[in-house]
Amino acid sequence: MFVFIANNTLETSLKQFWEVESETECNQMSLEDKKVQVQIENSIENKDNRYIVRLPWKSDKETLPDN
């Protein structure tokens, strides 16, 4: 019995995967992202050798209707 496995398609698939992943990286932060980053950086605390970071919350949340 002769078995041939083509790794060419696997290599091609991996190459395409990493190309797509690298292209989706965004270097530009939106204004909202920058505000959240500053908020997080200002909320970092070190208590008893543990870091505590407050979670960002949106202040303009929608009210959901009653069922």
N, CA, C and O of each residue as an XYZ file, in Angstrom:
268
protein
N       0.845     -1.165      0.000
C       0.000      0.000      0.000
C       0.898      1.237      0.000
O       1.869      1.305      0.753
N       0.577      2.191     -0.827
C       1.342      3.423     -0.944
C       0.475      4.580     -0.463
O      -0.636      4.781     -0.954
N       0.990      5.335      0.499
C       0.243      6.466      1.043
C       1.073      7.720      0.831
O       2.259      7.755      1.157
N       0.444      8.742      0.286
C       1.111     10.019      0.058
C       0.287     11.110      0.736
O      -0.903     11.268      0.466
N       0.928     11.841      1.599
C       0.253     12.934      2.292
C       0.865     14.235      1.804
O       2.079     14.427      1.866
N       0.025     15.109      1.327
C       0.501     16.391      0.813
C       0.484     17.419      1.935
O      -0.581     17.862      2.366
N       1.652     17.791      2.396
C       1.769     18.817      3.427
C       1.727     20.212      2.831
O       1.662     21.211      3.547
N       1.764     20.259      1.526
C       1.738     21.542      0.847
C       0.463     22.306      1.191
O       0.510     23.517      1.408
N      -0.662     21.622      1.242
C      -1.910     22.311      1.553
C      -1.924     22.770      3.008
O      -2.459     23.835      3.316
N      -1.347     21.985      3.893
C      -1.273     22.385      5.293
C      -0.399     23.625      5.444
O      -0.766     24.566      6.147
N       0.739     23.625      4.795
C       1.627     24.785      4.855
C       0.952     26.016      4.269
O       1.063     27.116      4.811
N       0.254     25.821      3.160
C      -0.447     26.935      2.527
C      -1.548     27.461      3.437
O      -1.728     28.671      3.574
N      -2.283     26.544      4.056
C      -3.365     26.950      4.957
C      -2.822     27.720      6.153
O      -3.387     28.741      6.545
N      -1.732     27.236      6.730
C      -1.137     27.938      7.866
C      -0.615     29.318      7.469
O      -0.756     30.284      8.218
N      -0.020     29.396      6.301
C       0.489     30.677      5.825
C      -0.657     31.668      5.647
O      -0.551     32.826      6.050
N      -1.757     31.209      5.039
C      -2.921     32.076      4.852
C      -3.516     32.489      6.196
O      -3.934     33.634      6.366
N      -3.556     31.561      7.147
C      -4.091     31.870      8.473
C      -3.304     32.997      9.119
O      -3.891     33.952      9.628
N      -1.980     32.896      9.104
C      -1.167     33.915      9.762
C      -1.206     35.235      9.008
O      -1.087     36.295      9.623
N      -1.368     35.193      7.695
C      -1.496     36.437      6.941
C      -2.782     37.155      7.326
O      -2.786     38.373      7.504
N      -3.863     36.415      7.453
C      -5.139     37.009      7.844
C      -5.051     37.552      9.260
O      -5.538     38.650      9.532
N      -4.438     36.799     10.167
C      -4.316     37.246     11.550
C      -3.476     38.518     11.648
O      -3.794     39.412     12.432
N      -2.424     38.601     10.871
C      -1.558     39.772     10.973
C      -2.203     41.001     10.346
O      -1.913     42.124     10.756
N      -3.071     40.808      9.361
C      -3.721     41.944      8.721
C      -4.849     42.512      9.563
O      -5.206     43.679      9.401
N      -5.415     41.720     10.453
C      -6.538     42.200     11.247
C      -6.099     42.996     12.466
O      -6.942     43.562     13.162
N      -4.822     43.050     12.736
C      -4.355     43.842     13.865
C      -4.579     45.319     13.568
O      -4.332     45.795     12.459
N      -5.039     46.010     14.559
C      -5.353     47.423     14.387
C      -4.411     48.254     15.249
O      -4.347     48.075     16.465
N      -3.695     49.147     14.620
C      -2.768     50.001     15.359
C      -3.438     51.282     15.832
O      -2.952     51.935     16.756
N      -4.550     51.643     15.202
C      -5.254     52.863     15.556
C      -6.320     52.565     16.598
O      -7.165     51.691     16.402
N      -6.277     53.287     17.693
C      -7.291     53.129     18.733
C      -8.342     54.214     18.569
O      -8.025     55.362     18.256
N      -9.587     53.839     18.783
C     -10.655     54.827     18.725
C     -10.592     55.705     19.975
O      -9.877     55.396     20.928
N     -11.334     56.779     19.957
C     -11.364     57.688     21.101
C     -11.910     56.974     22.332
O     -11.409     57.166     23.440
N     -12.932     56.155     22.138
C     -13.504     55.397     23.256
C     -12.484     54.412     23.826
O     -12.377     54.260     25.043
N     -11.728     53.739     22.939
C     -10.691     52.809     23.399
C      -9.626     53.530     24.222
O      -9.167     53.013     25.240
N      -9.239     54.718     23.780
C      -8.230     55.485     24.514
C      -8.737     55.895     25.893
O      -7.996     55.853     26.876
N     -10.012     56.294     25.956
C     -10.592     56.678     27.248
C     -10.615     55.496     28.208
O     -10.300     55.635     29.390
N     -10.991     54.332     27.685
C     -11.044     53.131     28.523
C      -9.646     52.740     28.980
O      -9.461     52.326     30.124
N      -8.668     52.867     28.102
C      -7.298     52.533     28.479
C      -6.813     53.442     29.609
O      -6.189     52.968     30.559
N      -7.091     54.719     29.515
C      -6.701     55.656     30.572
C      -7.426     55.320     31.868
O      -6.835     55.352     32.947
N      -8.717     54.997     31.753
C      -9.501     54.632     32.937
C      -8.910     53.399     33.620
O      -8.805     53.358     34.846
N      -8.532     52.411     32.844
C      -7.950     51.187     33.404
C      -6.591     51.479     34.035
O      -6.302     51.013     35.137
N      -5.763     52.244     33.340
C      -4.438     52.571     33.876
C      -4.541     53.352     35.184
O      -3.703     53.185     36.070
N      -5.557     54.198     35.312
C      -5.732     54.979     36.539
C      -6.329     54.159     37.679
O      -6.253     54.568     38.837
N      -6.917     53.017     37.367
C      -7.570     52.219     38.408
C      -6.702     51.071     38.927
O      -7.145     50.314     39.791
N      -5.492     50.928     38.424
C      -4.624     49.822     38.840
C      -4.117     50.071     40.259
O      -3.582     51.135     40.570
N      -4.298     49.069     41.103
C      -3.822     49.140     42.490
C      -3.016     47.888     42.801
O      -3.238     46.828     42.216
N      -2.078     48.026     43.728
C      -1.305     46.883     44.197
C      -1.526     46.754     45.699
O      -0.962     47.512     46.489
N      -2.356     45.780     46.083
C      -2.652     45.544     47.496
C      -2.178     44.154     47.876
O      -2.546     43.166     47.240
N      -1.370     44.084     48.904
C      -0.874     42.798     49.410
C      -0.234     41.958     48.302
O      -0.478     40.756     48.198
N       0.575     42.601     47.490
C       1.267     41.941     46.373
C       0.312     41.347     45.347
O       0.644     40.363     44.686
N      -0.870     41.939     45.210
C      -1.838     41.526     44.190
C      -2.310     42.772     43.457
O      -2.545     43.821     44.058
N      -2.440     42.632     42.170
C      -2.928     43.751     41.378
C      -4.443     43.702     41.297
O      -5.041     42.645     41.091
N      -5.043     44.860     41.463
C      -6.492     45.002     41.351
C      -6.760     46.033     40.265
O      -6.218     47.138     40.288
N      -7.603     45.652     39.315
C      -7.961     46.545     38.221
C      -9.480     46.588     38.130
O     -10.129     45.547     38.032
N     -10.039     47.772     38.162
C     -11.488     47.907     38.051
C     -11.917     47.691     36.606
O     -11.221     48.082     35.669
N     -13.065     47.068     36.448
C     -13.606     46.837     35.117
C     -14.272     48.102     34.591
O     -14.946     48.809     35.340
N     -14.087     48.390     33.303
C     -14.752     49.570     32.739
C     -16.233     49.276     32.487
O     -16.587     48.206     31.991
N     -17.073     50.217     32.826
C     -18.512     50.088     32.597
C     -18.970     51.243     31.733
O     -18.475     52.364     31.852
N     -19.913     50.956     30.870
C     -20.502     52.017     30.064
C     -21.521     52.757     30.916
O     -22.344     52.138     31.589
N     -21.464     54.070     30.885
C     -22.386     54.847     31.699
C     -23.734     55.046     31.010
O     -24.747     55.238     31.682
N     -23.758     55.004     29.700
C     -25.008     55.219     28.968
C     -25.641     53.892     28.551
O     -25.817     53.623     27.363
N     -25.971     53.084     29.521
C     -26.553     51.777     29.237
C     -28.028     51.917     28.880
O     -28.711     52.834     29.336
N     -28.497     51.001     28.066
C     -29.895     51.005     27.659
C     -30.741     50.327     28.721
O     -30.318     49.349     29.338
N     -31.932     50.849     28.930
C     -32.851     50.175     29.839
C     -33.655     49.166     29.036
O     -34.171     49.474     27.961
N     -33.751     47.980     29.563
C     -34.474     46.925     28.876
C     -35.943     46.964     29.265
O     -36.274     47.225     30.421
N     -36.828     46.705     28.301
C     -38.256     46.717     28.621
C     -38.639     45.500     29.458
O     -37.997     44.452     29.384
N     -39.699     45.658     30.256
C     -40.219     44.538     31.031
C     -40.942     43.570     30.107
O     -41.472     43.955     29.065
N     -40.951     42.321     30.506
C     -41.662     41.317     29.708
C     -43.128     41.311     30.021
O     -43.880     40.528     29.441
